[in-house]
């Protein structure tokens, strides 16, 4: 029995602050609400909890160096040597055909594993996550990236966040982190004293 995973695919691209990253936006959700998946190479798309046939396929293009999936978009980061105008049409057509053929983004186990990860958060962590979700994530996603909560040290008031997608390796991400995210979090959550990024 076959079922339709996606409606007729509408796909457009958006540039991001990182010149090597391009955002491919579709008209349906790709990842469960609040979840994002970052891949630095094809092997990461084969491990439990991140298994993605789409990502494996995208790394089949020689110029693809990183793939990030969240909400209703895929951010593809290319190598320095390739120009977007040389590969964009082909990549866009490939992604659209992939969805039109009703191929899955993730293995079902990936979705199941990630949607059942519930943790008991302290009231402070709940407030931090709420600020990230409501005020910060939409802006970061509009640039083709994502931000997620990593940890909070209540002794020194340090929040650690993960910056992914086009934010990985982007020169402006550090500025964004300090000027925007830290200012907002310290103002709205008094327990927070500073914000640091993991993995940038």
Secondary structure, 3 states (H helix, E strand, C coil): CCCCCCCCCCEEEEECCCCCEEEEEECCCCCCCCCEEEECCHHHHHCCCCCCHHHHHHCCCCCEEEEEEECCEEEEEECCCCCHHHHHHHHHHHHHHHHHCCCCCCCHHHHHHHHCCCCCCCHHHHHHHHHHHHHHHHHHHHCCEEEEEEEEECCCCEEEEEEEECCCCCHHHHHHHHHHHHHHHHHHCCCCCEEEEECC
